[in-house]
Amino acid sequence: MKKLIIVLAVLLSCNASFAQLFTKKKIINLENMDKKIVSWGYFLGFNSYDFKFEYERNLEDILVDNTTGFQVGLTGDLRLNNHLNLRFEPGVYFTTRNLRYDESYFDGQSFNPSDLLREAKSTYIHLPLLLKFSTNRINNIRPFIVGGVSTALNLASNEENPSDNSGGQFRMTTNNYFYEIGFGIDLYLLYFKFTPSIRGVFAINDEVVRDIDPNSPWTGNITSMKTRGIFINFTFR
């Protein structure tokens, strides 16, 4: 009987929450929040980075084992009009990508099993400048799309490391440039605005730093290597 009462209480609570979000008659939370010219917040989130390769020769693709990383940062928002905002979201992003090479890259050369794997750790200081276009507010929710450009400083790039892949060091460029596009939804709660969003990020520049040997099995066949990734952010304002 106690379990039944608990289940009924949970269902009633969920029903009340659903009604609060989507019914026409409801209390409007934070009614004047979007009228602020400038507002600030912070975000936490997860990321999944990958690489897009273009090749010189028709060898097996370099496989990327991408892992789930995380990010944290601040949000600055400038209101331009009722539907358009300029947003700056500086943050620190942590990720690791493992590159797996096929044995064909070492044709005619001796190699160790460890030579088929290279780890690319990245710590990005990510600086995006975004335009956010929001729909009209529907009770306590407001969907939006967002897009823009960004630059990122990779603190773990190894770009200036004199040792290259022959010494086990995979090197990437420190300064990188991206374009981004995504969507999300503003949820107006009682005391703050909570915003889950998802965004795709795509590198503009080639990020690989080539080995000293132009015929290196690790970089000799790469025409370009560009980051692409997905961000899932949870913003609090």
ZAMARGU-4260 file (C-alpha; in steps of 0.2 Angstrom, whole numbers, plus 5000, padded with zeros to 4 digits):
<rodrens>
0) 5000/5000/5000 | 5014/5012/5004 | 5022/5008/4987 | 5006/5012/4979 | 5005/5029/4988
5) 5022/5033/4983 | 5019/5029/4965 | 5003/5039/4965 | 5012/5054/4973 | 5026/5053/4960
10) 5014/5053/4945 | 5004/5067/4952 | 5020/5077/4954 | 5025/5073/4936 | 5008/5078/4930
15) 5009/5094/4939 | 5026/5098/4932 | 5020/5094/4914 | 5005/5105/4917 | 5016/5119/4923
20) 5027/5118/4907 | 5014/5116/4893 | 4997/5122/4899 | 4990/5139/4894 | 4986/5144/4912
25) 5001/5145/4923 | 5013/5156/4932 | 5026/5164/4921 | 5043/5163/4930 | 5057/5176/4928
30) 5045/5186/4917 | 5058/5201/4915 | 5074/5191/4913 | 5075/5192/4894 | 5073/5211/4895
35) 5091/5213/4902 | 5103/5220/4890 | 5118/5210/4897 | 5117/5194/4907 | 5129/5182/4914
40) 5130/5163/4918 | 5140/5148/4918 | 5139/5131/4909 | 5145/5113/4912 | 5144/5100/4898
45) 5151/5085/4889 | 5160/5084/4872 | 5164/5071/4859 | 5178/5076/4847 | 5183/5067/4831
50) 5195/5070/4816 | 5190/5072/4798 | 5205/5066/4787 | 5209/5069/4769 | 5223/5058/4761
55) 5237/5058/4748 | 5236/5040/4744 | 5222/5027/4744 | 5227/5018/4760 | 5216/5012/4774
60) 5208/5026/4784 | 5215/5031/4801 | 5203/5026/4814 | 5199/5038/4828 | 5194/5031/4845
65) 5185/5046/4852 | 5181/5047/4871 | 5169/5058/4881 | 5177/5073/4888 | 5170/5088/4898
70) 5170/5107/4898 | 5166/5121/4910 | 5165/5140/4906 | 5156/5156/4907 | 5142/5164/4897
75) 5140/5182/4893 | 5124/5187/4883 | 5120/5204/4875 | 5102/5207/4870 | 5101/5214/4852
80) 5082/5213/4850 | 5067/5202/4856 | 5074/5187/4846 | 5092/5190/4843 | 5106/5189/4856
85) 5125/5190/4854 | 5133/5177/4865 | 5151/5174/4871 | 5155/5158/4879 | 5174/5156/4885
90) 5177/5139/4892 | 5190/5125/4895 | 5187/5109/4885 | 5196/5092/4889 | 5196/5078/4877
95) 5207/5063/4871 | 5207/5055/4854 | 5217/5039/4850 | 5222/5037/4832 | 5224/5019/4825
100) 5235/5016/4810 | 5233/5001/4798 | 5249/4991/4795 | 5249/4996/4777 | 5256/5013/4783
105) 5272/5004/4787 | 5274/4994/4771 | 5292/4989/4769 | 5297/4996/4786 | 5299/4987/4803
110) 5287/4993/4817 | 5282/4989/4834 | 5263/4987/4839 | 5264/5003/4849 | 5268/5012/4832
115) 5250/5008/4826 | 5243/5019/4840 | 5245/5038/4844 | 5236/5047/4858 | 5231/5065/4854
120) 5226/5073/4871 | 5219/5091/4869 | 5215/5104/4882 | 5206/5118/4873 | 5204/5136/4879
125) 5188/5138/4868 | 5182/5156/4863 | 5166/5156/4853 | 5156/5171/4847 | 5138/5166/4843
130) 5122/5173/4837 | 5107/5166/4846 | 5090/5167/4837 | 5075/5163/4849 | 5057/5160/4845
135) 5043/5168/4855 | 5042/5162/4873 | 5029/5149/4876 | 5024/5149/4894 | 5041/5144/4903
140) 5050/5137/4888 | 5059/5146/4873 | 5067/5136/4859 | 5082/5143/4850 | 5095/5140/4836
145) 5113/5146/4838 | 5128/5148/4826 | 5144/5157/4824 | 5163/5156/4824 | 5176/5152/4837
150) 5195/5150/4840 | 5203/5138/4852 | 5220/5137/4860 | 5226/5119/4862 | 5237/5119/4877
155) 5242/5101/4874 | 5246/5102/4856 | 5264/5098/4856 | 5267/5109/4842 | 5284/5116/4848
160) 5290/5099/4854 | 5306/5095/4844 | 5302/5076/4845 | 5289/5070/4832 | 5281/5053/4829
165) 5297/5044/4827 | 5299/5048/4846 | 5281/5044/4850 | 5275/5062/4850 | 5260/5066/4839
170) 5259/5085/4836 | 5245/5097/4832 | 5243/5115/4829 | 5241/5126/4844 | 5229/5139/4836
175) 5213/5133/4828 | 5198/5140/4820 | 5180/5133/4819 | 5162/5137/4814 | 5148/5130/4825
180) 5129/5127/4824 | 5117/5120/4836 | 5100/5122/4845 | 5093/5122/4863 | 5079/5127/4874
185) 5078/5139/4888 | 5068/5133/4903 | 5062/5147/4915 | 5062/5139/4932 | 5057/5148/4948
190) 5074/5155/4953 | 5085/5154/4937 | 5085/5149/4919 | 5091/5132/4914 | 5097/5129/4896
195) 5101/5112/4889 | 5109/5114/4871 | 5118/5103/4858 | 5130/5111/4846 | 5141/5104/4832
200) 5159/5111/4830 | 5169/5110/4813 | 5187/5115/4811 | 5192/5127/4797 | 5211/5124/4797
205) 5222/5109/4795 | 5228/5104/4813 | 5242/5091/4810 | 5260/5096/4812 | 5270/5085/4800
210) 5285/5075/4805 | 5302/5080/4799 | 5302/5065/4788 | 5291/5069/4773 | 5288/5051/4770
215) 5283/5048/4789 | 5270/5034/4790 | 5261/5044/4803 | 5259/5061/4794 | 5266/5058/4776
220) 5249/5052/4769 | 5238/5065/4778 | 5233/5080/4767 | 5222/5088/4780 | 5216/5083/4798
225) 5202/5094/4805 | 5193/5092/4821 | 5174/5090/4822 | 5164/5087/4837 | 5148/5088/4847
230) 5145/5098/4863 | 5131/5095/4875 | 5130/5110/4887 | 5120/5114/4902 | 5119/5133/4906
235) 5113/5141/4922 | 5108/5160/4922
</rodrens>
